[in-house]
Each structure stands twice: as C-alpha cells, then as structure tokens.
Amino acid sequence: MPSQWHWFSIGTGLMCALLIYLFQRTGWVRQFSICALLFILGFAWNANYADSRLQNILAQELEGEELSIEGRVIGLPQGGESGVKFAFEITQMILWGEDKTQFPHQIYLSWQPAWRSHQIIPEIIPGQRWNLKVKLKRPYGSLNLHTFDFERWSFHQNFGASGSVKSGELLRANDIGIFEFALQMELARYKLRRKIKTALSPDARYAGVIIALVIGDQNAIHQDDWGVFNATGIGHLISISGLHVTMLAGAGAALAAFCWRRRSLPLLLPVGRVEALSGFLTAFVYAWLAGFQIPAQRTMYMVGVVAFALWTGRNPRSFDIWWWALAFVLLIDPMAPYTPGFWLSFGAVAAILYAMKDSSGLLGVPTGRELEAPLISRLMQACREACRVQAVVTIALLPITLFWFYQVSIVSPLANAFAIPVVSYIVTPLAIAGSLLPEFFGKWLLIPAHTVMEYLAILLEWMASWNWAVAWSSQPLWWLLVPSIIGMIYAIQPGELSVSWRSRLGALIPTAILFMPLPHFMGKTLRSGEFKATVLDIGQGTAVLVETANRRLLYDTGPIQGKGDDAGQRTILPYLRGRGIAQIDRMVISHSDSDHVGGAASLLKQITFNGMMGSLPSDNPLLMNLSARNIPSIPCRYGQRWIWDQVEFVIWHPHEFTNFQKQYPMKPNEMSCVLEVRNKNYSFWLTGDVERQGEAEITERLDAMMLNEIGDRQIIFMAPHHGSKTSSSIELLKALEPDIAFAQNGYRNRYGHPHPTVIARYKSLGIPFYQTPETGAQVWTFGIGSSGASSRFLRWDSGRLWHRHD
C-alpha cells in the first residue's frame, strides 16, 4: 500500500487550524493548552484510522487461493447480467476446511461470466447473504502519475482485498437488521435506481444522469457525456450538490411547518424549532440516500449547525457554520482531502461567503431598503449579484480545478447560466419526485425530466464543440498554487468592482502562470541528443512514451479493460493530460493484439497524432479509423530509420517481405514491430510480443557490422511478450547482451507472465530485471556526456519512492 501518513498529517493540520479559529476568543494560555490537547487527540484519531485499515488487509499467503466465504452485500452493486462489482462484508471464511481468524472483514468483488461461457450472473442486491467461492488478492492498482490510484481508493473505502467470484449460493434474500440504517439506505438506493431504469426506456441515454441526480450513482453515465459535462463546466451539477440537499431540506422544513401550525401544536414546540429539526432530518436522510458524498455531507452538517443554533438561541456567523461543517467532515473522514469534491465543495462555499458578505455594497442598494426599489431594479440587482457569484466561484476554483483536472472550461459561466436553473429547478425536482412517488405517477415525472435533460444536452454538446471551449494545461506544482490562491483571494474580495478592477485583474496573473508548460518551472527540458522513456504501469499490456527535445512517440496503447473501458481512457490519457501533452508526433503499434492496440480509439478522440507506424493487417479497424481522420499510416518494416533531435530510431523487425498471410497467418505476435531508440551512450529496445522465430531473425541481423553500430552503448531491453516462456531466447540475449531488462505485465495475471524460467534466465546472465507490478511506472532518462542516465520507479518496497542512477 502507498504511504498515507502525509495525508493524515494534512488532515490533522486542517483540524488543528479550524479548532484554533473556533477557540480564538479565549485566553492565550487556555487557547494554547486546548490546541495542544486537540492536536494530540487529532493525531491519535488519524493514527487509529490508519491502523484499523492496515489491519484489514488480506494476508499475502492467501492471495490466489480458492476461498469459501460467507457474508452480506453491503454496497450498491455496479453492472448487471454481463458482470457485476459489489462490496461484501465477510462474517465467516474457510480455507480448504480450516478456519482463519485474520482476514479482512470488507472486500470488493467482481462476478463475471466464465471465459467463453453464457453464464448469467444472478441479481445482486444490498443486504443479501451469500456463500461464495472466491479468489482474492491484496488491494493493488497500477501506479502512474496523474491517474486513478485503486490502492488509495481501497484504503479509503476500507476494502482489505479485491477478487473474483467463481460460484455462489444465495443463503438469504434480505439480511438487514431494523437498526442497520446505512444498509437500509443502500437497499433504498438500489430500489430507486431500479425504479428509474424501469420507468425510462432502455435506450434512454440520460437515465444515468437522472440516477446520479437522485442517488448520486454516476457509474451509468457514458464517458462521452462526461466529456461534454466537463468541457462545459457543469459536472458539479450532475451529482448530489449542496444546492440539491438545501432545496430538499427547505422543502422538508416548509412541509413540517405547514403541518405543525395546525391547532395547538405550536404551544408544545415552537414552529421554528420544528422547521429546523425537520430540515436537518431531511438533509440527513437524503445525504445518506445520495451515498454520503462530501458535498452532501458538507451541506447536511451546515444545516445541522444552523438547526442547533436555532434550538439553542444562538446566532452563528456564516464562517462559523462553514468551520464546524469542515470539522465534522474531517473527523468522520480524515482522508477526505484525497478527493477533489472536498476542495471544490468547501472552496466554493468559502469563496461565496468571503466575497459576497457585503452584497449591499456590491449592488448599491442600502441594506433594509431593497423592497423600496422598483421591480426592474431589483431584478437587475439580482442578476448582477448572480453573475458575480458565478464569477467568484469560477475564479476561486481555477487553481483547484487545474490541480485535479488539468483543464478549465471557458464556456462554463455561459453553460452554467443555462444549466443551473434547468438542472436544479426542473430536472432534479422532477427526478426526485418521480422516484419517490408510486410508479404510475412517478413515471410521468421521470419522463419529462429525461426529456428536459436531452434538450439541455443538445445545447451543451454545441457549446462543447467550440474550439475554444476548454483551456488545457498540465498539473501545476504545489508551490505555484500558493501565489495563485493569494492573488485569487485579493481578486474576489468584497467591494465595488468599478473602484479596483485593475488591481483585481493584476492579482490574477499568478493564476495565468499556471497555464504555462510545466518544464519551464521544473528546469527539466530535454536537450538535443537526450531522450526520455516512460514505461507506464498499464497492466497486462504495453504502452511506452518516448520523448526527445521536441518530439514524442507513443509505442502501443495498452489493453482493453472491459466494456467501454480501455487503458487509453483510464491511464494514458490522464497521464498525457497531467503532463500537458496534447499532441503525439508518431504512434507505433507493435501488432494487432488487443493488449497493445486497445486504447488507440479512445486516444484518437482526444489527442492529436501526426502519423502512425504499425504492424497491422490491412483490414484492422484502427487503420480505417486513421484513414477517416486523415492521419497518415505506414507499415513497420526492418531497415526504417529516422532522427529526431539527434536521437536515432531504428526498426529491427519485421522484414519488409514478411506478411501475415504467408509467414504468420495465426501468430500476430511474430509480426511485432521492434524499435530501438539510441543516442550517443544508450540504446533502448521496445520489442512488443515478438517470439522465438522473430527473435531468431533479429539475432541473424545482429551480425558483426550491426553490433559494431550499437557499439558500447548501454542497452535497456524490454522483455518480449511480457516475459513469456516463448520469448527472451538465450541466443538473442547473448548476442545483444543487454545491461538492464524490464517487463510490462499485469499483477498476478492469468498467463503467469513473466515466466519463472525467463526470470531465472536473465538472472543467470547477470541482467537486472524489473517488472512494472513491482516498480510502478518506470521513467528512464538518457542524457549525453556527464549527465548520464537515470531511472525513477514510482513503487518500490511497499510504496516508497525509489531512485536509481546509472
């Protein structure tokens, strides 16, 4: 597991900072004593939080064993008959008839049909009790910069293992206790989701959006639609936002007040207290129904603080409410700072409270006399205030948005002007009412909610298609965020804009700097003759980015990882976006296997490619895709060479007379495009899935003249075919004599790559052998002269960052 302690320190520091604020009105000695005590308690709380999760991890010796477990489904399942994923609470575990006491009590399972079978997966419902036969592994995720970290997510969710279900027996259809509130909410969420799917037609494109607005489950939203929502900056609306919780809390309070005013009930308890209590209870239930997401939590706690103040006769300041909500979120979930929703939600509210605290000064209307102004004036004032709120939120969230998403929507203010009222006041109320009412009535509310969303999506797609709709950047360095945030605070400060608009614009200059390319600040630009290779931790597949001073080459695009999911979308694109890379000069596809070409289609939608070279049959869909986009493509053949920035690229295989129909009709592996990248001192080999026959041809080509051309360069060699036993022949290794070897393979993959005999072969020849499941992404930098070469591995010995210099 990667180290989590720095995040716990952040959580402790934030908790201490807000508690210092809360107690600042006491004497300094007492204040210091309280803060010291709270710091100790906060550290102990975070340490206990971490320790409880570390104790919940599967023992390493149990990985890959077939286990029989009994327990309950405790989360909203994702998927359907073609495969489902779900959280599972274990109450009993048996390993080959032996009871084991140390075992994670909560795991994440995937139940997929057996390979090439027509097995139908049973319906998985929260609260079911099952006896399952499973194979588990410790929480493991690919480790690359700027990409999703499954290990961190598992740690946050307290999943001690993940695995696959081989078979199962349903023991009880509903095993939920009366007082198990959280599980009752999960069952209610499941029923609401099923109700919405039943009411809408199967081809309703935005059914996933309706589900997200009601219960916070965003998994059914198509990736293309997410692209539109993010490009127009309305992604915050396609979830349970604070505004939705506030609206429901207000509706619950109004309904309670309407009912409580009858007869003599106000004599028993004032209406105001009933309103406050009802509003909080409504927010509490809906926050749980929405999956207890951080924006919903924040709003629920703020409503709770207001309700408590009304019950106790207090009059809290706006920021007091904000601070208490922050305290509760961090107390319950110390790892909340891991999530962008934490920073976006609390950041947006803090910016509004800070910038709009003097609204009368902004609008030029004296406080208390707003209703004396004409209706037209009031409407104009409300419009100006709404525009300023939108501007404040957009400016305030710029640094956070760039840090988490590497992009800023230019059309966001315009898109939100349409989307906020439509989604918040039409789609969401109709969707919530339709899902809560009986099916006969609810259907006629859900259908118009979906129809309105369809028309809104047409407008959003049009805006997203504008060339200037999105400004892309790289992930900014943390120290660049500090002056940006300071400038942003000055720019959104309360006061009249006409007086200080020039200085406010000047304060945004540090934020504009965030859009500049990252290497200018890091001082790590490559010189002519140098190159860098990033071997991505891609799972069972291949994807390597090679960079020279001014050019980039992508060798293979990783595997397909499920229906509608591939390495291009999941790993390569986020990495490129985080680096600020929007253009690749050449894509090289080694061969046609899906674990090498799987992510190409997704990348072509988002990244500009100037050309492609590959070893593909003429009817391959990728070639048709490239032709439709007018991207030139050429076959990969032995003898091809080119030079970029004094770095030479050499193709070693296949031969120009080799073709699929004659030599390798059933073995695309043997047609793999083998590429060598070299400078004065180093030779870097990318071998695809070439096997023994292709290796024999390469060995023949490595005659005395060709070996003399390579000379005494240090050779870094990709183990062919992920280290399979049909590759890495002893003849090729002895002829080439690589200094270092590496393999890209999946963790505990079903093929057993790399094979133990291959690992032993490299070891016997004295060649260090590195695997991406152990190292994470590998970044190799090949300098010239005294700069030499260096490698950086993101994972080494339980998550410690490891560096090695040759």
DOGU-827274 format. One record per residue (C-alpha): residue in three letters; x, y, z. Coordinates in steps of 0.001 Angstrom, whole numbers, padded with zeros to 6 digits, always signed. Layout:
ALAXYZ ...
END
This chain:
MET+000000+000000+000000 PRO+001314+003513-000674 SER+002132+005590+002385 GLN-000882+007539+003668 TRP+000712+009346+006584 HIS+001293+012661+004802 TRP-002436+012880+004138 PHE-003207+012169+007758 SER-000817+014974+008688 ILE-002749+017293+006371 GLY-005993+016191+007996 THR-004544+016795+011453 GLY-003198+020193+010432 LEU-006537+021267+008969 MET-008360+020080+012062 CYS-005982+021994+014328 ALA-006262+025157+012230 LEU-010031+025232+012386 LEU-010067+024422+016096 ILE-007646+027286+016750 TYR-010117+029518+014963 LEU-013067+028166+016947 PHE-011317+028800+020264 GLN-009574+032081+019421 ARG-011824+034114+021739 THR-010390+032522+024908 GLY-007230+033495+026772 TRP-003980+032649+025007 VAL-002787+030202+027693 ARG-006042+028333+027696 GLN-006127+028524+023930 PHE-002639+027045+023630 SER-003486+024231+026073 ILE-006686+023367+024231 CYS-004927+023393+020868 ALA-002093+021182+022152 LEU-004618+018705+023536 LEU-006659+018735+020362 PHE-003516+018235+018251 ILE-002655+015122+020252 LEU-006222+013850+020003 GLY-006301+014590+016269 PHE-003038+012764+015648 ALA-004198+009794+017713 TRP-007513+009724+015863 ASN-005806+009731+012467 ALA-003273+007104+013550 ASN-006081+004850+014764 TYR-007932+005424+011480 ALA-004874+004312+009510 ASP-004072+001375+011754 SER-007618-000014+011596 ARG-007422-000060+007811 LEU-003947-001549+007672 GLN-005158-004381+009902 ASN-007921-005125+007408 ILE-005615-006216+004567 LEU-005535-009756+003201 ALA-002562-011872+004280 GLN-000141-012310+001401 GLU-000123-016111+001669 LEU-003860-016193+000908 GLU-003536-014464-002467 GLY-004695-016686-005311 GLU-006133-019374-003035 GLU-009691-020568-003612 LEU-011617-019480-000532 SER-015116-020166+000696 ILE-016616-017127+002397 GLU-019963-016197+003856 GLY-021281-012678+004287 ARG-023515-009894+003035 VAL-023640-007457+000138 ILE-023213-004048+001778 GLY-022989-001575-001092 LEU-024818-000530-004210 PRO-023705-003038-006896 GLN-022463-001854-010280 GLY-023160-003741-013502 GLY-025750-006324-014475 GLU-026182-009750-016055 SER-022966-009386-018049 GLY-020942-008812-014889 VAL-021275-007041-011556 LYS-018995-005480-008925 PHE-020010-005050-005308 ALA-018803-004502-001737 PHE-019024-007557+000508 GLU-018879-007869+004293 ILE-017398-011195+005438 THR-018790-012910+008514 GLN-017107-016305+008028 MET-014199-017566+005931 ILE-012999-021136+005343 LEU-009764-022011+003543 TRP-009733-025663+002474 GLY-011751-026533+005560 GLU-009560-024578+008007 ASP-010926-021551+009843 LYS-008818-018419+009579 THR-009126-015675+012150 GLN-007076-012905+010488 PHE-008992-011891+007418 PRO-010369-008617+006015 HIS-013933-008039+007081 GLN-014738-005962+003987 ILE-013711-006714+000375 TYR-014560-005672-003178 LEU-015668-008442-005547 SER-016228-008845-009266 TRP-018573-011556-010564 GLN-018040-012031-014289 PRO-019161-014865-016605 ALA-016563-017581-017099 TRP-014372-017245-020197 ARG-016388-018021-023341 SER-019424-019138-021351 HIS-023029-017982-021417 GLN-023337-017845-017643 ILE-025953-015373-016381 ILE-024906-013510-013262 PRO-027609-013527-010548 GLU-029132-010274-009365 ILE-027009-008797-006578 ILE-028973-006725-004048 PRO-027718-004949-000901 GLY-028494-006996+002200 GLN-028333-010423+000530 ARG-026415-013131+002391 TRP-024241-015343+000163 ASN-021863-018255+000404 LEU-019231-017563-002250 LYS-016190-019300-003667 VAL-013666-016586-004479 LYS-010061-015891-005376 LEU-008663-012778-003756 LYS-005623-010542-003931 ARG-004381-007704-001792 PRO-005507-004228-002881 TYR-003373-003470-005894 GLY-003614-000796-008548 SER-001465+000422-011378 LEU+000748+003271-010221 ASN+001272+006138-012652 LEU+001415+009878-012240 HIS-001904+011708-012717 THR-004022+008523-012862 PHE-006575+006848-010609 ASP-004997+005014-007679 PHE-007047+001913-006870 GLU-004957+001125-003778 ARG-005646+004532-002287 TRP-009362+004207-003082 SER-009458+000743-001477 PHE-007710+002098+001611 HIS-010217+004956+001810 GLN-013191+002594+001426 ASN-011641+000087+003862 PHE-011537-002772+001365 GLY-008886-005231+002535 ALA-008877-007249-000686 SER-010350-007438-004152 GLY-011108-010517-006176 SER-013363-012549-008410 VAL-016306-014816-007643 LYS-016163-018367-009029 SER-019579-019529-007808 GLY-022113-018674-005155 GLU-025144-019838-003193 LEU-027770-017370-002007 LEU-028494-018075+001670 ARG-030913-015263+002464 ALA-032551-012663+000212 ASN-032655-009976+002922 ASP-030438-009998+005986 ILE-030727-006391+007175 GLY-031450-005550+010807 ILE-034055-002974+011767 PHE-031460-000569+013133 GLU-028872-001004+010351 PHE-029518+002452+008906 ALA-026602+002550+006438 LEU-027515-000787+004851 GLN-031190+000147+004757 MET-030178+003248+002788 GLU-028156+001149+000342 LEU-031180-001062-000266 ALA-033350+002023-000765 ARG-030822+003397-003260 TYR-030906+000108-005164 LYS-034712+000141-005341 LEU-034778+003758-006513 ARG-032227+003019-009226 ARG-034216+000034-010436 LYS-037410+002097-010371 ILE-035855+004825-012527 LYS-034498+002291-015035 THR-037911+000624-015257 ALA-039765+003893-015769 LEU-037456+005086-018551 SER-036983+003266-021814 PRO-033907+001011-022171 ASP-032405+003365-024757 ALA-032853+006481-022596 ARG-029384+007986-022969 TYR-029512+010183-019874 ALA-031044+007680-017481 GLY-027647+007588-015778 VAL-027853+011357-015239 ILE-031307+011032-013652 ILE-029988+008277-011377 ALA-026978+010430-010434 LEU-029219+013345-009529 VAL-031408+011166-007290 ILE-028991+008805-005554 GLY-025528+010046-006528 ASP-024606+006928-008548 GLN-022682+008221-011579 ASN-021471+004897-012989 ALA-024170+004652-015672 ILE-023187+007968-017293 HIS-021375+007410-020583 GLN-017793+008668-020871 ASP-018702+010777-023910 ASP-021358+012555-021863 TRP-018854+013163-019074 GLY-016607+014739-021683 VAL-019381+017182-022598 PHE-020235+017972-018967 ASN-016603+018592-018055 ALA-015951+020672-021180 THR-018876+022934-020289 GLY-018043+023024-016582 ILE-021358+021644-015328 GLY-020002+018383-013927 HIS-020739+019648-010416 LEU-024461+019657-011241 ILE-024530+016016-012379 SER-024290+014795-008811 ILE-025769+015454-005411 SER-024701+019059-004996 GLY-025155+021153-001892 LEU-027895+023102-003646 HIS-029980+019950-004104 VAL-029644+018994-000439 THR-030518+022546+000628 MET-033623+022546-001579 LEU-034860+019280-000103 ALA-034050+020418+003433 GLY-036045+023591+002780 ALA-038950+021581+001379 GLY-038893+019298+004411 ALA-038827+022268+006767 ALA-041709+024005+004943 LEU-043831+020846+004985 ALA-043201+020336+008700 ALA-044074+023967+009449 PHE-047270+023712+007414 CYS-048384+020630+009344 TRP-047230+021850+012777 ARG-049152+025115+012615 ARG-052408+023190+012966 ARG-054377+023534+016196 SER-052350+023873+019413 LEU-049181+022101+018327 PRO-047066+025325+018336 LEU-047792+025589+022084 LEU-045940+022323+022600 LEU-042926+023293+020498 PRO-042278+026488+018502 VAL-042704+026182+014762 GLY-039178+027484+014149 ARG-037647+024586+016075 VAL-039791+022060+014249 GLU-038712+023570+010932 ALA-035045+023378+011921 LEU-035298+019782+013104 SER-037268+018656+010055 GLY-034864+020397+007683 PHE-031884+018685+009283 LEU-033530+015241+009300 THR-034450+015652+005618 ALA-030868+016633+004774 PHE-029547+013734+006887 VAL-031660+011086+005155 TYR-031019+012471+001677 ALA-027264+012731+002277 TRP-027205+009012+003099 LEU-029517+008228+000209 ALA-027062+010077-002040 GLY-024175+007896-000954 PHE-022889+010307+001714 GLN-020776+012226-000795 ILE-018723+015088+000582 PRO-020828+017945-000941 ALA-023924+016348+000585 GLN-022129+015837+003911 ARG-020968+019433+003982 THR-024472+020762+003369 MET-026003+018367+005887 TYR-023586+019470+008607 MET-024171+023140+007805 VAL-027934+022621+008045 GLY-027332+020775+011329 VAL-025276+023619+012768 VAL-027985+026118+011836 ALA-030646+023858+013367 PHE-028626+023532+016579 ALA-028196+027306+016719 LEU-031964+027839+016368 TRP-032673+025321+019117 THR-030176+026919+021499 GLY-030948+030527+020648 ARG-027560+031276+019120 ASN-026769+033423+016098 PRO-023704+031917+014406 ARG-021689+033772+011796 SER-021578+032318+008294 PHE-017964+031202+008543 ASP-018629+029602+011944 ILE-021105+027303+010211 TRP-018521+026551+007486 TRP-015779+025769+010015 TRP-017981+023397+012010 ALA-019011+021543+008844 LEU-015314+021208+007910 ALA-014554+019860+011388 PHE-017237+017195+011176 VAL-016159+016059+007686 LEU-012515+015705+008747 LEU-013461+013990+011991 ILE-015533+011336+010259 ASP-013328+011003+007169 PRO-009675+012067+007688 MET-008903+011060+004104 ALA-011426+013483+002631 PRO-008594+015766+001387 TYR-007797+012985-001118 THR-010926+013795-003106 PRO-011479+016759-005434 GLY-015051+017053-004146 PHE-013696+018098-000732 TRP-011719+021027-002114 LEU-014299+022071-004697 SER-017237+021950-002301 PHE-015666+023707+000668 GLY-013686+026041-001593 ALA-016757+027236-003492 VAL-018762+027928-000316 ALA-015833+029677+001370 ALA-015324+031893-001685 ILE-019002+032870-001771 LEU-019122+033615+001968 TYR-015963+035711+001723 ALA-016717+037609-001484 MET-020449+038240-001007 LYS-020563+039258+002659 ASP-021144+042887+001648 SER-023738+042452-001072 SER-025387+045813-000414 GLY-022103+047485-001238 LEU-021912+045493-004398 LEU-025356+046387-005627 GLY-025531+049989-004455 VAL-028776+049444-002513 PRO-028793+050317+001202 THR-029456+047363+003476 GLY-033098+047129+004569 ARG-034406+049183+001661 GLU-034212+046588-001093 LEU-038007+046261-001419 GLU-038409+050005-001927 ALA-036642+049778-005275 PRO-038705+049177-008443 LEU-039178+045584-009580 ILE-036978+046084-012655 SER-034167+047421-010454 ARG-034476+044514-008077 LEU-034330+042040-010945 MET-031277+043757-012394 GLN-029632+043746-008988 ALA-030378+040042-008508 CYS-028973+039333-011968 ARG-025789+041277-011233 GLU-025377+039503-007923 ALA-025907+036088-009526 CYS-023323+036936-012188 ARG-020843+037988-009542 VAL-021405+034778-007573 GLN-020733+032755-010725 ALA-017599+034794-011446 VAL-016376+034402-007869 VAL-016823+030634-007908 THR-015167+030303-011340 ILE-012127+032368-010317 ALA-011821+030826-006860 LEU-011861+027272-008156 LEU-009404+027832-011020 PRO-006294+026617-009113 ILE-008123+023624-007630 THR-009675+022682-010961 LEU-006313+022817-012726 PHE-004669+020747-009998 TRP-007235+017948-010136 PHE-008456+018010-013746 TYR-005748+019914-015755 GLN-008420+021857-017634 VAL-010662+024891-017301 SER-013921+025337-019153 ILE-014010+028734-020852 VAL-017732+028377-021600 SER-018522+027368-018025 PRO-020135+030688-016969 LEU-022408+030673-020014 ALA-023212+026963-019753 ASN-023939+027233-016033 ALA-026239+030194-016649 PHE-028486+027803-018569 ALA-027744+024541-016760 ILE-028041+025619-013112 PRO-031691+026724-013269 VAL-032678+023898-015626 VAL-030999+021095-013653 SER-031619+022482-010165 TYR-035189+023740-010557 ILE-036654+021492-013265 VAL-034754+018224-013819 THR-033774+017497-010218 PRO-037198+018189-008594 LEU-038960+016144-011281 ALA-036431+013307-010930 ILE-036626+013191-007130 ALA-040420+013470-007059 GLY-040770+010859-009796 SER-038532+008393-007988 LEU-040292+008833-004635 LEU-043903+008745-005845 PRO-045650+005467-006771 GLU-044560+004061-010114 PHE-047731+005014-012002 PHE-047395+008712-011091 GLY-043621+008764-010901 LYS-043166+007599-014473 TRP-044891+010732-015801 LEU-042436+012911-013904 LEU-039290+010960-014760 ILE-040008+011016-018499 PRO-040246+014848-018732 ALA-037148+015109-016503 HIS-035248+012998-019010 THR-036700+014944-021959 VAL-035598+018274-020496 MET-032124+016803-019892 GLU-031981+015677-023529 TYR-032680+019185-024817 LEU-030188+020688-022375 ALA-027579+018180-023557 ILE-028049+019330-027161 LEU-027154+022863-026111 LEU-024202+021637-024027 GLU-022855+019485-026868 TRP-022978+022504-029155 MET-021029+024601-026633 ALA-018515+021801-026037 SER-017849+021610-029778 TRP-016461+025150-029852 ASN-012707+025097-030447 TRP-012036+027447-027541 ALA-014484+025780-025116 VAL-011715+024260-022946 ALA-008283+025528-021928 TRP-005927+022641-021197 SER-002838+022789-019032 SER-000657+020422-017031 GLN-000985+019683-013327 PRO+000566+022721-011584 LEU+003276+022359-008966 TRP+002020+022811-005418 TRP+004226+025819-004725 LEU+002775+027603-007753 LEU-000673+027266-006187 VAL+000295+029427-003197 PRO+000731+032780-005041 SER-002213+031863-007253 ILE-004522+031387-004279 ILE-003278+034595-002631 GLY-003966+036516-005822 MET-007354+034876-006154 ILE-008319+035926-002606 TYR-007490+039524-003468 ALA-009334+039348-006801 ILE-012632+038148-005305 GLN-012571+040340-002192 PRO-015826+042148-001363 GLY-016234+045695-002566 GLU-017264+047593-005671 LEU-015623+046356-008855 SER-015532+049763-010505 VAL-013030+051030-007954 SER-010430+048254-008016 TRP-010938+046222-011188 ARG-007405+046892-012478 SER-005692+045635-009332 ARG-008034+042641-009220 LEU-007050+041665-012749 GLY-003385+042103-011852 ALA-003838+039763-008888 LEU-004901+037002-011298 ILE-001518+036985-013074 PRO-000141+034170-010815 THR-003162+032072-011818 ALA-002464+032738-015509 ILE+001066+031408-014964 LEU-000455+028014-014112 PHE-001330+027600-017797 MET+002326+027764-018833 PRO+004102+024474-019695 LEU+005399+022608-016653 PRO+009048+022046-017762 HIS+009724+025800-017705 PHE+009357+025738-013923 MET+010994+022387-013286 GLY+014103+023031-015376 LYS+013882+019518-016835 THR+013616+020186-020536 LEU+015497+017691-022685 ARG+018464+018887-024699 SER+019254+017846-028242 GLY+020592+014286-028193 GLU+018774+013351-024977 PHE+015600+011318-024693 LYS+013240+010022-022028 ALA+011104+006873-021955 THR+008107+006463-019648 VAL+007136+002809-019260 LEU+003580+003075-017971 ASP+002221+000669-015379 ILE-000506-000417-017759 GLY-001395-003898-016523 GLN-001204-006834-018930 GLY-000262-004843-021998 THR+002229-002344-023397 ALA+002383+001448-023566 VAL+005621+003444-023609 LEU+006017+007177-024231 VAL+009371+008208-025763 GLU+010276+011925-025752 THR+013103+013866-027346 ALA+013751+017600-027067 ASN+010871+018481-029429 ARG+009165+015227-030471 ARG+007086+012465-028886 LEU+006415+008850-029846 LEU+003871+006523-028254 TYR+004683+002823-028576 ASP+001454+000805-028177 THR-001684+001928-026378 GLY-002370-000707-023726 PRO-005204-003206-023260 ILE-008976-003154-023370 GLN-010067-003463-019731 GLY-013784-004116-020048 LYS-016870-002964-021881 GLY-016420+000721-022670 ASP-013154+000821-020746 ASP-009590+000726-022002 ALA-006098+001772-020987 GLY-006191+004757-023319 GLN-009106+006314-021436 ARG-008160+005086-017962 THR-004374+005515-017868 ILE-002662+007005-020921 LEU-004959+009994-021480 PRO-004923+011165-017818 TYR-001142+010840-017815 LEU-000803+012878-021009 ARG-003289+015484-019739 GLY-001453+015755-016434 ARG+001769+016361-018336 GLY+000106+018928-020595 ILE+000677+016789-023721 ALA-001953+017288-026420 GLN-000016+016103-029480 ILE+001951+012954-030350 ASP+004186+013027-033408 ARG+004017+009299-034083 MET+002059+006346-032784 VAL+003771+002980-033218 ILE+001568-000102-032868 SER+003648-003257-032468 HIS+000891-005662-033602 SER-002850-006272-033571 ASP-003379-007936-030159 SER-005939-006086-028011 ASP-003482-005570-025138 HIS-001333-003430-027447 VAL-003890-001624-029597 GLY-006801-001462-027118 GLY-006536+002207-026135 ALA-005886+003667-029585 ALA-009502+004545-030446 SER-010007+006473-027193 LEU-006760+008394-027637 LEU-007580+009375-031214 LYS-010692+011193-029937 GLN-008707+013366-027526 ILE-005081+013612-028681 THR-003678+014872-031984 PHE-001494+012311-033784 ASN+000627+013381-036732 GLY+001204+009872-038040 MET+001159+006163-037292 MET+003506+003254-037970 GLY+002469-000283-037228 SER+002476-003947-037994 LEU-001218-004476-038698 PRO-003258-006419-041260 SER-004890-004269-043923 ASP-008412-004847-042551 ASN-007618-003752-038991 PRO-010258-001262-037665 LEU-007530+001086-036428 LEU-006310+001673-039986 MET-009855+002562-041035 ASN-010136+004925-038063 LEU-006881+006631-039029 SER-007980+006945-042650 ALA-011255+008573-041585 ARG-009265+011145-039589 ASN-006766+011745-042432 ILE-003858+010567-040295 PRO-001115+009011-042459 SER-000053+005470-041603 ILE+002795+003309-042879 PRO+003735-000333-042218 CYS+006570-001046-039810 ARG+009475-002757-041632 TYR+013085-003665-040906 GLY+015601-001050-042042 GLN+013438+002013-041445 ARG+015318+004791-039650 TRP+014728+008400-038711 ILE+016357+011000-036474 TRP+014598+013385-034118 ASP+016683+015974-032240 GLN+019870+013934-032756 VAL+018183+010803-031340 GLU+018051+007867-033755 PHE+015117+005474-034170 VAL+015765+002090-035807 ILE+013261-000648-036781 TRP+014630-004203-036375 HIS+011591-006347-037202 PRO+009560-007499-039158 HIS+011341-007855-042503 GLU+009930-005917-045456 PHE+008965-009161-047250 THR+007167-010609-044209 ASN+003386-010649-044312 PHE+000531-012032-042226 GLN-000899-014373-044838 LYS+002276-016368-045577 GLN+004712-016389-042685 TYR+002488-015753-039646 PRO-001188-016295-040513 MET-002164-017191-036931 LYS+000647-015503-034960 PRO+000446-011706-034964 ASN+002986-011759-032105 GLU+005750-012733-034513 MET+004946-009684-036643 SER+005665-007331-033750 CYS+007332-004061-034649 VAL+010670-003985-032765 LEU+012014-000470-032233 GLU+015389+000677-030945 VAL+015883+004262-029704 ARG+019505+005349-029292 ASN+021713+008330-028586 LYS+025472+008527-028111 ASN+025543+006455-024934 TYR+022353+004447-024631 SER+020203+002012-026593 PHE+016575+001462-025565 TRP+014739-001530-027105 LEU+010952-001906-027446 THR+010092-005434-028557 GLY+006297-005871-028430 ASP+005299-009550-028314 VAL+007920-010929-030681 GLU+008580-014631-030024 ARG+011285-017202-030814 GLN+011046-017164-034600 GLY+011086-013378-034790 GLU+013870-013262-032202 ALA+015876-015680-034348 GLU+015515-013317-037313 ILE+016663-010368-035179 THR+019629-012425-033946 GLU+020652-013109-037542 ARG+020508-009373-038290 LEU+022770-008654-035326 ASP+025872-009545-037300 ALA+029259-008079-036558 MET+028556-004900-038519 MET+025245-004175-036789 LEU+026620-004957-033340 ASN+029522-002643-034110 GLU+026934+000058-034922 ILE+025405-000342-031471 GLY+028918-000288-030054 ASP+029451+000039-026324 ARG+026152+001790-025664 GLN+024401+000698-022509 ILE+021331-001355-023548 ILE+017962-001244-021753 PHE+015826-004072-023134 MET+012079-004751-022961 ALA+011491-008445-022298 PRO+009479-009611-025342 HIS+005875-010776-024848 HIS+005818-009614-021220 GLY+008452-012214-020304 SER+006615-015277-021628 LYS+008452-018596-021856 THR+008180-018469-025673 SER+010371-015351-025814 SER+013655-013951-024431 SER+015657-016646-026181 ILE+019143-017249-024849 GLU+020573-016675-028343 LEU+019179-013153-028607 LEU+020193-012229-025081 LYS+023759-013450-025606 ALA+024015-011662-028939 LEU+022638-008354-027646 GLU+023980-008543-024058 PRO+021539-006040-022518 ASP+022619-004279-019335 ILE+019092-003922-017898 ALA+015751-005558-018748 PHE+012171-004739-017831 ALA+008732-006248-018405 GLN+005273-004704-018621 ASN+002789-007199-017213 GLY-000312-007368-015059 TYR-000219-008120-011344 ARG-000940-011851-010831 ASN-002051-012094-014473 ARG-003689-015322-015660 TYR-000868-016050-018141 GLY+001803-016265-015463 HIS+003958-013580-017124 PRO+006852-013231-016691 HIS+007593-016949-016593 PRO+009918-018115-013762 THR+012333-019706-016268 VAL+012661-016370-018080 ILE+013326-014501-014850 ALA+015948-017114-013972 ARG+017493-016738-017449 TYR+018003-013006-017028 LYS+019344-013552-013521 SER+021823-016203-014709 LEU+023166-013732-017275 GLY+023573-011051-014621 ILE+020900-008784-016149 PRO+018793-006799-013612 PHE+015123-007459-014340 TYR+012378-005009-013339 GLN+008605-005608-013547 THR+006013-002830-013578 PRO+003806-004510-010925 GLU+006764-004130-008551 THR+008125-000796-009720 GLY+005052+001062-010923 ALA+005667+003344-013874 GLN+009333+003491-014883 VAL+010774+006792-016080 TRP+014122+006346-017873 THR+016052+009491-018773 PHE+019016+009117-021142 GLY+021381+012050-021136 ILE+024561+012794-023015 GLY+028034+013499-021731 SER+028279+013859-017961 SER+024501+013881-017436 GLY+024337+010096-017924 ALA+021143+008133-017441 SER+018747+007869-014536 SER+015642+005871-013761 ARG+012773+006616-011467 PHE+010416+003914-010223 LEU+007179+005046-008591 ARG+006705+001951-006453 TRP+009357+000144-004517 ASP+009109-001759-001209 SER+005515-001037-000184 GLY+005119+002280-001902 ARG+008369+004141-001134 LEU+009604+006289-003996 TRP+012813+004794-005326 HIS+015524+006330-007483 ARG+018454+004698-009197 HIS+021239+006390-011131 ASP+023494+004519-013526 
END
